[in-house]
């Protein structure tokens, strides 16, 4: 009886120890932890900018889109952002198997494990460069097409060679997310994100071409949408 009692206690300790080791292994996923912190920092900063715009101007910096097209995109965009923020968190706390967990090959395959660290560094770089773009835009920053106002046309800094550096960096950050958290839900979110970024960029270009006419037409000729042109054409 005594031996049975200790055997049962030992089994319980083994199970608890196994769970503790499993949890520790999950929490030790530094690339995923860095990605999670980066994504939350990104969208927290967006929230802060929206609040500041509200205090300064009385509007929500495009949080409620004016255009019907952008309102339709918003229906997809809001849950997409929520999923982008939630999936890395779930990946950190989910057990080693399952649809939301980081696949074993991503942790165990040395080359891919190294690639996840590169992607984590890339994600942080995307955040820092995006913050530079936000800072350059200043009060002109908003999340939708401002059809009722003529916004400033910014063509310097990262905007000098790329028309939509914020969207380009956002897609790159999403790519880093899909590399670090190589799950089916994350890949679905990534594909949807890229499609929306392309639709939104094209919609903004139509508006800006109408608003700035010849000046924006020259800007179009010398810049790329998401990557620099190999050889900019003369304005």
Order of alpha helices (4+ residues) and beta strands (2+ residues): alpha-alpha-alpha-alpha-alpha-alpha-alpha
